[in-house]
Amino acid sequence: MPATITTPPRIPGYTFIQTLGSGSTASVYLYQQRTPSRIVAVKVSKASLDPRAAAQFTQEANTMAQLSSHPYIMPIYGAGVTSNGLGYIVFEYAPGGTYKEIAQRQPLTCDQMLDLGVKLASALFTAHRAGVIHHDIKTSNVLVNAQGLPVLADFGISTNIYDKTFTGYSLPWAPPEVLGGHVGAEAADIYSLGATLYATLTGRSPFEYGYRPRTPAQLRELILTKPLPAINRPDVPADVEKVLRRAMAKEPDDRYYSALQFAREMQRVQQEHFGHMTPVIAEGQPPYPAQRAVPTPARPGDRATNRAWVRPVAIAAGVVAAVAALALAFAFVVAPRLDSSATSDRATIDNPATGDSSANAGTPDGSDAEVVPSPSNLYGSYNDDGTVTFTWDNPDPEKGDSYAWQPAEGSDSGGQVDTTIVKDAKVTIDAVPDANQTCIQVSIVRADRQMSADPVTACATR
């Protein structure tokens, strides 16, 4: 058998500082990297690597390198083998501890849990789309980096989705099918993420919290046979708890079909109860759910549902009014003035009620008008100077296209519609003062003065 080594190794280019922790197969140390100069965490195998162990360490390094560009996945800086045969992986140092320690000191608020949940579900969706199953999501594997952001760590027992060899899961966080001997897939990770978020509200894993088992065997039996215990916190709304319950359903097919769907459900209840949404960060996915209703896939015994993803709920009435106002403005003001605005990159359209109507009258014959699509991927972000930049895509661009936008939150401006035409699929505006979000509506306007039948609304959230 390979010799076990417990002292921190000498690694070229690194200076040992202190020991951070130790497990059954590896220890984690704090080192100073000399070039570039930074503090890093280094995971070092306890035994010199035989071919199998070397393959596992290489797999972990490759997995982390593949995923570590995501802001909520622990970045990897390097990997190698020491002169005496120990494998090591160099990670970003996360000085904020773990969510196990945080939740045991002070459980999260419901809003904090949902914020964390959307971020981790974004990370998990990214991993699953890359074909990687984590296999050991739990509070001690969610760390806090130097910027205060949560990062999903310890992909050391991750597998490819086509790997049929079970390699992990800690008992309190393991789904029933894994405890029953089946290989964990994406649905198993979703269960473990739900259990992790549950524990941030209670301080302990769900079945330990609810039933107080005395032995691992009792805990295993509870997970397999007993219902998920209630959270029993009056500040956690019933529909928020329902979201977690679906993630932790006994049957994998009854859970969310993807980590992204789990994230969208958390965004929905977050908006409903707390008036804002944490954005999803995943390549190719919009940060917020679509404005229009998204049907939920039917399951046996379900009643038909059609969840309305109208954002934000707090200004729903204002948005409806704004849509009506926008339609009238386009019909009577914007369309007649599009020709006159062609010589400028930007033209502000006034409400006819103000009396400022110098443009020629006339509207196109819409009897054979095409259906103009709505913009896609409308997304806004705050800038350091107090402005907000919104960008969007044109799913079917044509020569001469322009875009009409207006604030989505109606304010009393003396009847002013404040609809603006721009040539580019981008606009920077002043943020709404003393508000947590700034929202706009955007439509595509064709050269023949036809426009999107349905404006798209999105909000940038601080």
C-alpha positions as CSV (number, residue, x, y, z in Angstrom):
1,M,0.0,0.0,0.0
2,P,1.2,3.6,-0.6
3,A,2.7,5.3,2.4
4,T,0.5,7.8,4.2
5,I,2.0,11.3,4.6
6,T,0.5,13.8,7.0
7,T,3.0,16.7,6.9
8,P,2.3,19.5,4.3
9,P,4.5,18.9,1.2
10,R,6.9,21.2,-0.4
11,I,5.4,22.5,-3.6
12,P,7.6,24.6,-6.0
13,G,6.3,28.1,-6.1
14,Y,4.3,27.9,-2.9
15,T,5.0,28.6,0.8
16,F,3.1,26.7,3.4
17,I,1.1,28.8,5.9
18,Q,-1.2,26.6,7.9
19,T,-3.5,23.5,7.9
20,L,-7.1,24.2,7.1
21,G,-8.7,20.8,7.5
22,S,-8.3,17.1,7.0
23,G,-10.4,14.2,5.7
24,S,-10.0,10.5,5.1
25,T,-8.2,10.7,1.8
26,A,-6.9,14.3,1.6
27,S,-5.9,17.3,3.6
28,V,-6.4,21.0,2.8
29,Y,-3.7,23.5,3.5
30,L,-3.2,27.3,3.2
31,Y,-0.3,28.3,1.0
32,Q,1.1,31.6,-0.3
33,Q,1.5,31.3,-4.1
34,R,4.6,33.4,-5.0
35,T,3.8,34.1,-8.7
36,P,1.2,35.5,-9.0
37,S,1.2,36.5,-5.4
38,R,-2.0,35.3,-3.7
39,I,-3.3,33.1,-0.8
40,V,-4.6,29.8,-2.1
41,A,-6.0,26.6,-0.7
42,V,-4.2,23.4,-1.7
43,K,-5.9,20.0,-1.4
44,V,-3.2,17.3,-1.0
45,S,-3.7,13.5,-1.1
46,K,-2.7,11.8,2.1
47,A,-1.1,8.9,0.3
48,S,1.2,8.7,-2.7
49,L,-0.9,8.1,-5.8
50,D,-1.3,4.7,-7.2
51,P,-2.8,4.6,-10.8
52,R,-6.4,4.6,-9.5
53,A,-5.9,7.4,-7.0
54,A,-4.1,9.4,-9.6
55,A,-7.0,9.0,-12.0
56,Q,-9.4,10.3,-9.4
57,F,-7.3,13.3,-8.6
58,T,-6.9,14.0,-12.3
59,Q,-10.7,13.7,-12.8
60,E,-11.4,16.2,-10.0
61,A,-8.9,18.7,-11.4
62,N,-10.3,18.3,-14.9
63,T,-13.9,18.7,-13.7
64,M,-13.1,21.8,-11.7
65,A,-11.2,23.4,-14.5
66,Q,-14.1,22.7,-16.9
67,L,-16.6,24.4,-14.6
68,S,-14.7,27.0,-12.6
69,S,-15.4,29.9,-14.9
70,H,-18.9,30.0,-13.3
71,P,-19.1,32.6,-10.5
72,Y,-20.7,30.1,-8.0
73,I,-18.3,27.2,-8.6
74,M,-15.0,27.0,-6.8
75,P,-12.2,28.1,-9.2
76,I,-9.1,25.9,-9.7
77,Y,-5.7,27.4,-10.3
78,G,-3.6,24.4,-10.9
79,A,-2.8,20.8,-10.1
80,G,0.2,18.4,-10.0
81,V,2.1,15.7,-8.2
82,T,4.8,16.4,-5.6
83,S,8.3,14.9,-5.7
84,N,7.1,12.1,-3.2
85,G,4.1,11.2,-5.3
86,L,1.3,13.2,-3.6
87,G,-1.4,14.7,-5.8
88,Y,-2.4,18.3,-5.2
89,I,-5.0,20.7,-6.5
90,V,-4.8,24.5,-6.1
91,F,-8.0,26.3,-5.4
92,E,-9.2,29.8,-4.7
93,Y,-9.1,30.3,-0.9
94,A,-12.6,30.9,0.5
95,P,-12.1,32.6,3.9
96,G,-15.8,33.0,4.7
97,G,-16.2,29.4,5.9
98,T,-19.0,27.1,4.9
99,Y,-22.8,27.3,5.0
100,K,-22.8,24.5,7.6
101,E,-21.0,26.8,10.0
102,I,-23.2,29.8,9.0
103,A,-26.5,27.9,9.4
104,Q,-25.5,26.4,12.7
105,R,-24.7,29.9,14.0
106,Q,-27.7,31.6,12.6
107,P,-30.2,30.1,10.1
108,L,-30.8,32.1,7.0
109,T,-33.9,34.2,6.4
110,C,-36.3,32.8,3.8
111,D,-35.2,35.5,1.3
112,Q,-31.5,34.7,1.9
113,M,-32.2,31.0,1.3
114,L,-33.9,31.7,-2.0
115,D,-31.1,34.0,-3.1
116,L,-28.6,31.3,-2.3
117,G,-30.8,28.7,-3.9
118,V,-31.0,30.4,-7.3
119,K,-27.2,30.9,-7.3
120,L,-26.4,27.3,-6.5
121,A,-29.1,26.0,-8.9
122,S,-27.4,28.1,-11.6
123,A,-24.1,26.4,-10.8
124,L,-25.7,23.0,-10.7
125,F,-27.4,23.5,-14.0
126,T,-24.1,24.5,-15.6
127,A,-22.4,21.3,-14.2
128,H,-25.3,19.1,-15.4
129,R,-25.2,20.6,-18.9
130,A,-21.5,19.8,-19.0
131,G,-22.4,16.2,-18.2
132,V,-21.1,16.3,-14.6
133,I,-23.0,15.0,-11.6
134,H,-21.7,16.4,-8.3
135,H,-22.9,13.5,-6.0
136,D,-22.2,15.2,-2.7
137,I,-24.0,18.6,-2.4
138,K,-24.3,19.6,1.3
139,T,-23.9,22.6,3.5
140,S,-20.2,21.9,4.2
141,N,-19.5,21.9,0.4
142,V,-20.9,25.4,-0.1
143,L,-18.2,27.9,0.8
144,V,-18.0,31.7,1.0
145,N,-15.3,33.3,-1.0
146,A,-13.4,36.6,-0.4
147,Q,-16.1,38.5,-2.2
148,G,-18.8,37.0,0.1
149,L,-20.3,34.9,-2.7
150,P,-21.3,31.2,-2.3
151,V,-19.3,28.7,-4.3
152,L,-20.0,25.1,-4.8
153,A,-16.9,23.0,-4.0
154,D,-15.6,19.5,-3.7
155,F,-16.2,17.9,-7.0
156,G,-13.8,15.1,-6.0
157,I,-16.5,12.4,-6.3
158,S,-18.2,13.8,-9.3
159,T,-18.9,11.6,-12.3
160,N,-19.9,11.9,-15.9
161,I,-23.6,11.3,-16.5
162,Y,-22.6,8.2,-18.4
163,D,-20.6,6.8,-15.6
164,K,-22.6,4.0,-13.9
165,T,-20.3,3.6,-10.9
166,F,-21.7,5.2,-7.7
167,T,-18.9,6.9,-5.8
168,G,-20.4,9.2,-3.2
169,Y,-23.2,11.0,-1.3
170,S,-23.1,11.7,2.4
171,L,-26.0,9.9,4.2
172,P,-28.0,12.9,5.5
173,W,-28.2,14.5,2.1
174,A,-28.6,11.3,0.0
175,P,-31.9,10.8,-1.9
176,P,-33.9,7.6,-1.4
177,E,-33.0,6.0,-4.8
178,V,-29.3,6.3,-4.0
179,L,-29.8,4.7,-0.6
180,G,-31.8,2.0,-2.4
181,G,-28.8,1.1,-4.5
182,H,-29.4,3.1,-7.7
183,V,-26.9,5.4,-9.3
184,G,-27.5,9.1,-8.7
185,A,-28.3,11.2,-11.7
186,E,-29.3,14.9,-12.1
187,A,-32.5,14.3,-10.0
188,A,-30.3,13.1,-7.1
189,D,-28.3,16.3,-7.2
190,I,-31.5,18.3,-7.2
191,Y,-32.7,16.4,-4.1
192,S,-29.4,17.1,-2.3
193,L,-29.5,20.8,-3.2
194,G,-33.1,21.0,-1.8
195,A,-31.9,19.3,1.4
196,T,-29.0,21.7,1.6
197,L,-31.3,24.7,1.3
198,Y,-33.7,23.2,3.8
199,A,-30.8,22.9,6.3
200,T,-29.9,26.6,5.8
201,L,-33.3,27.4,7.4
202,T,-33.1,24.8,10.2
203,G,-29.4,24.4,11.0
204,R,-29.5,20.6,10.3
205,S,-30.2,18.2,7.5
206,P,-34.0,17.6,7.0
207,F,-34.4,14.2,8.6
208,E,-32.0,14.9,11.4
209,Y,-33.9,18.1,12.2
210,G,-37.3,16.5,12.0
211,Y,-36.9,13.1,13.6
212,R,-33.7,13.2,15.7
213,P,-32.4,9.7,14.7
214,R,-29.8,8.1,17.0
215,T,-27.9,6.0,14.5
216,P,-27.0,6.1,10.8
217,A,-29.2,3.1,10.2
218,Q,-32.2,5.0,11.7
219,L,-31.5,8.0,9.5
220,R,-31.3,5.9,6.4
221,E,-34.7,4.3,7.2
222,L,-36.3,7.7,7.8
223,I,-35.1,9.0,4.5
224,L,-36.5,6.0,2.7
225,T,-39.9,5.7,4.4
226,K,-40.9,8.9,6.3
227,P,-42.3,12.1,4.8
228,L,-40.2,15.2,4.7
229,P,-40.7,17.0,8.1
230,A,-42.2,20.5,8.2
231,I,-39.8,23.4,8.5
232,N,-42.0,24.9,11.3
233,R,-40.9,28.5,10.8
234,P,-43.8,31.1,10.5
235,D,-41.6,33.3,8.4
236,V,-41.3,30.6,5.6
237,P,-44.4,30.8,3.4
238,A,-46.2,27.6,2.5
239,D,-45.5,27.9,-1.2
240,V,-41.7,28.4,-0.5
241,E,-41.7,25.2,1.5
242,K,-43.7,23.5,-1.3
243,V,-40.9,24.4,-3.7
244,L,-38.3,22.6,-1.5
245,R,-40.7,19.6,-1.0
246,R,-40.9,19.1,-4.7
247,A,-37.1,19.2,-5.0
248,M,-37.0,16.5,-2.3
249,A,-39.8,14.3,-3.6
250,K,-39.2,10.6,-2.8
251,E,-39.6,9.7,-6.5
252,P,-37.0,11.2,-8.9
253,D,-39.7,11.8,-11.6
254,D,-41.7,13.9,-9.2
255,R,-38.8,16.4,-8.7
256,Y,-37.9,19.3,-11.0
257,Y,-36.8,18.0,-14.3
258,S,-33.7,20.3,-14.3
259,A,-31.8,22.5,-11.9
260,L,-32.9,25.4,-14.1
261,Q,-36.6,24.7,-13.5
262,F,-35.8,24.6,-9.8
263,A,-34.1,28.0,-10.0
264,R,-37.1,29.4,-11.9
265,E,-39.5,28.3,-9.2
266,M,-37.4,29.9,-6.5
267,Q,-37.3,33.1,-8.5
268,R,-41.1,33.0,-8.8
269,V,-41.7,32.7,-5.0
270,Q,-38.9,35.2,-4.3
271,Q,-40.6,37.8,-6.5
272,E,-44.0,37.0,-5.0
273,H,-43.0,37.4,-1.4
274,F,-40.0,39.7,-1.4
275,G,-40.4,41.8,-4.5
276,H,-37.2,40.9,-6.4
277,M,-35.5,38.1,-8.2
278,T,-31.9,36.8,-8.0
279,P,-30.8,36.4,-11.6
280,V,-29.9,33.0,-13.0
281,I,-26.4,32.9,-14.3
282,A,-26.0,30.2,-17.0
283,E,-24.7,30.5,-20.5
284,G,-27.4,30.8,-23.0
285,Q,-30.2,31.3,-20.4
286,P,-31.9,34.6,-19.7
287,P,-31.4,35.8,-16.1
288,Y,-35.1,36.1,-15.4
289,P,-38.0,33.9,-16.5
290,A,-40.0,34.8,-19.6
291,Q,-42.6,37.5,-19.2
292,R,-45.4,35.4,-20.5
293,A,-46.9,32.3,-18.8
294,V,-44.8,29.2,-18.8
295,P,-46.8,25.9,-18.7
296,T,-45.6,23.4,-16.2
297,P,-45.2,19.9,-17.6
298,A,-48.2,17.7,-16.6
299,R,-47.7,14.9,-14.2
300,P,-50.1,12.1,-13.4
301,G,-52.8,13.3,-11.0
302,D,-51.9,17.0,-11.5
303,R,-54.5,19.6,-12.3
304,A,-53.6,21.7,-15.4
305,T,-51.6,24.7,-14.4
306,N,-50.2,27.7,-16.2
307,R,-48.0,29.8,-14.0
308,A,-47.9,33.5,-15.0
309,W,-44.3,34.8,-14.9
310,V,-45.2,38.5,-14.8
311,R,-42.3,40.5,-13.4
312,P,-42.4,42.3,-11.2
313,V,-45.6,41.5,-9.3
314,A,-45.6,44.7,-7.3
315,I,-46.0,46.8,-10.5
316,A,-48.3,44.4,-12.4
317,A,-51.1,47.0,-12.6
318,G,-48.6,49.6,-13.7
319,V,-47.3,47.3,-16.4
320,V,-50.8,46.6,-17.8
321,A,-51.5,50.3,-17.9
322,A,-48.1,51.0,-19.5
323,V,-48.8,48.4,-22.2
324,A,-52.1,50.0,-23.1
325,A,-50.5,53.5,-23.1
326,L,-47.7,52.2,-25.3
327,A,-50.1,50.7,-27.8
328,L,-52.0,53.9,-28.1
329,A,-48.7,55.9,-28.4
330,F,-47.5,53.7,-31.2
331,A,-50.8,53.8,-33.0
332,F,-51.2,57.6,-33.0
333,V,-47.7,59.0,-32.4
334,V,-44.8,56.6,-33.0
335,A,-45.8,55.2,-36.3
336,P,-46.4,58.5,-38.0
337,R,-43.0,59.8,-36.8
338,L,-40.8,56.9,-37.7
339,D,-39.9,58.3,-41.1
340,S,-38.9,61.6,-39.6
341,S,-36.7,59.9,-37.0
342,A,-34.7,58.0,-39.6
343,T,-32.0,60.7,-39.7
344,S,-31.3,60.4,-36.0
345,D,-30.1,57.6,-33.8
346,R,-32.4,58.6,-31.0
347,A,-35.8,60.4,-31.0
348,T,-38.1,61.0,-28.1
349,I,-41.9,60.6,-28.9
350,D,-44.3,62.9,-27.1
351,N,-47.8,62.2,-26.1
352,P,-50.4,63.8,-28.4
353,A,-52.2,65.2,-25.4
354,T,-49.4,67.7,-24.9
355,G,-50.1,69.3,-28.3
356,D,-46.7,68.6,-29.7
357,S,-47.6,66.9,-32.9
358,S,-45.6,68.4,-35.8
359,A,-45.1,65.1,-37.7
360,N,-47.3,64.3,-40.7
361,A,-50.3,62.2,-40.0
362,G,-50.9,58.8,-41.6
363,T,-50.7,55.2,-40.7
364,P,-49.7,52.2,-42.8
365,D,-52.3,49.8,-44.1
366,G,-52.1,46.9,-41.7
367,S,-54.4,44.5,-43.5
368,D,-51.5,42.4,-44.7
369,A,-49.0,43.2,-41.9
370,E,-46.5,40.6,-40.8
371,V,-46.4,39.4,-37.2
372,V,-43.3,41.2,-35.8
373,P,-41.6,39.2,-33.1
374,S,-40.9,40.4,-29.6
375,P,-37.3,41.0,-28.5
376,S,-35.6,38.1,-26.7
377,N,-33.1,37.9,-23.8
378,L,-33.9,41.4,-22.6
379,Y,-31.5,41.9,-19.7
380,G,-30.5,44.8,-17.5
381,S,-27.6,45.5,-15.1
382,Y,-26.6,48.3,-12.9
383,N,-23.4,50.3,-13.6
384,D,-21.0,51.9,-11.1
385,D,-22.1,55.4,-12.1
386,G,-25.7,54.9,-11.1
387,T,-27.0,54.1,-14.6
388,V,-28.6,50.9,-15.9
389,T,-27.7,49.3,-19.2
390,F,-30.3,47.1,-20.9
391,T,-29.5,44.8,-23.9
392,W,-31.6,42.5,-26.0
393,D,-31.6,40.3,-29.1
394,N,-33.7,40.6,-32.2
395,P,-34.7,37.0,-33.1
396,D,-35.6,37.9,-36.7
397,P,-33.6,41.0,-37.8
398,E,-34.5,42.8,-40.9
399,K,-33.0,45.8,-42.7
400,G,-34.2,49.1,-41.2
401,D,-35.2,47.6,-37.8
402,S,-35.2,50.0,-34.8
403,Y,-36.5,49.6,-31.2
404,A,-39.0,51.4,-29.1
405,W,-38.6,51.4,-25.3
406,Q,-40.2,53.1,-22.4
407,P,-40.0,52.7,-18.6
408,A,-42.2,49.9,-17.4
409,E,-43.0,51.5,-14.0
410,G,-45.5,54.2,-14.8
411,S,-45.0,57.5,-13.0
412,D,-47.0,60.7,-13.1
413,S,-45.2,62.8,-15.7
414,G,-48.0,65.0,-16.8
415,G,-49.2,62.7,-19.5
416,Q,-45.8,62.2,-21.0
417,V,-45.4,58.7,-22.6
418,D,-41.6,59.0,-22.8
419,T,-41.3,56.3,-25.6
420,T,-37.9,56.4,-27.2
421,I,-36.7,55.0,-30.5
422,V,-33.1,53.7,-30.8
423,K,-31.2,52.0,-33.6
424,D,-29.1,49.6,-31.5
425,A,-30.3,46.8,-29.3
426,K,-28.9,48.5,-26.2
427,V,-29.8,51.5,-24.0
428,T,-28.3,53.0,-20.9
429,I,-30.6,55.0,-18.6
430,D,-30.6,56.5,-15.2
431,A,-31.6,54.1,-12.4
432,V,-34.9,54.6,-10.7
433,P,-33.9,56.5,-7.5
434,D,-34.5,54.8,-4.1
435,A,-35.8,51.6,-5.7
436,N,-34.4,48.1,-5.8
437,Q,-35.0,47.6,-9.5
438,T,-35.4,49.5,-12.8
439,C,-37.7,48.1,-15.5
440,I,-38.3,48.9,-19.2
441,Q,-40.4,47.6,-22.0
442,V,-39.0,47.1,-25.5
443,S,-40.6,46.4,-28.9
444,I,-39.1,45.8,-32.4
445,V,-40.2,48.4,-35.0
446,R,-39.9,47.5,-38.7
447,A,-38.9,49.9,-41.4
448,D,-42.6,49.7,-42.6
449,R,-43.6,50.9,-39.2
450,Q,-45.0,47.6,-38.0
451,M,-44.1,46.7,-34.4
452,S,-44.0,43.8,-32.0
453,A,-47.5,42.8,-30.9
454,D,-46.3,42.1,-27.4
455,P,-43.7,44.4,-25.8
456,V,-41.2,42.6,-23.6
457,T,-40.6,43.7,-20.0
458,A,-37.5,43.1,-17.9
459,C,-36.0,44.5,-14.7
460,A,-32.5,45.1,-13.5
461,T,-32.2,44.3,-9.8
462,R,-29.6,45.9,-7.5
